[in-house]
Amino acid sequence: MSLRYQADHLKSKDAACFVEFYGWFTDGPEMFLAMEFVQLGDLEKNVIANSGKIPESEARDIAGQILTGLEIMHAVKFAHRDLKPQVYIPGYMLCQKH
């Protein structure tokens, strides 16, 4: 499955759940993605800023948002192979489960 196919499908009605994807280019064997810059910081930075802890209710919300995002991506055959705290932006994904 091509990156173009995946990018086109993530620009669907659920696109508000993800940072904007502008495009991609290659330079030799390297591939670069152009994506929206979000100043909110990632999950790792937010947890560190809160003494390394977050409330259980917030952890539940975050887990639910991540699972909703995965559900949306998997529905269009898109696999996220790099899930980690640095790629989740707290408060950004405002979409609701279908």
N, C-alpha and C positions, 0 to 999 in steps of 0.2 A: 504494500500500500504506500502510495507516494505522500511526501510531506505536503504537496499541493492539495491532494484530496483531503487530508486531515485539516489543513488550514481553512479550506473552503467550508468544511462542515462545522468548524468551530466559530464561524461567522454567522451562525444561525440565530434563532430566537434566544438561545441560551448564552449568547456571547457576553451578556452583561455579567455573567458569573466568572469571567476570566479576564486577565489583562489583555489589552488589545494586541493582536498580532499583525504587524505591518508587512512582513515579507521576509525573504531569506535570500542569501547569496552564498556562493562558494568562492574560495580562494585556494586553488590547489586541492589538497585533500580535506581542507577545513570547511565546515559549514557554519554560517553565522545567521542568527535569527534576530530580526529587528522587532522589539516589543515595547509596549508602553512603559514609561518610567513612572513608578508609584512611590511617593515620598513617605508613605506610612511605615515603612520598615517591614521586616519579615517576622515570622513567629519567633524565631530564635532571639532576635533583638528585643522583642516585646517581653519574652519570658525573662531574659537577663535583666531587663529594666525593672522587673517586678520581683527582684531578689531570687530569681530562679524558680518561682512558683506562680501558678495561675489557679484561680478558684475552680472547683470541680464543675460548676455549672458552665463556666466559660470553656473548659476542656471538652464538655459534652457538645456545646455549640460548634466548636472548631472541628471536632471529629465528624459531626453531622454534615457540616459544610464540605469537608474533604470528601466524604462518601458520596454526597450529592454530585460534586464535581466529577468524581470517578464514574458515577453512573451515567452522567451526560456524555462523557468522553467515550466510555465503552459502548454506548448505544450507537455511535458512529464509527466504531472499530478503531478508536484512537487509544493507544496504550501509553500511559505516563510512566516512564521507566526511571524517574529520578525524584521520587517523593522524599522530602526531607523538610525540616523546619524552615530552611532558607527559601523555599519556593512557595510557601503559604503566606499570604498577606492578611493578617487579622482585620476583619471589618470590611474587606473589599468585596467578598463574594456575598452579595445580598439577595441572590436568587433563592427561591423556595423550591422544595422538593415537589415534583409533579404529582 
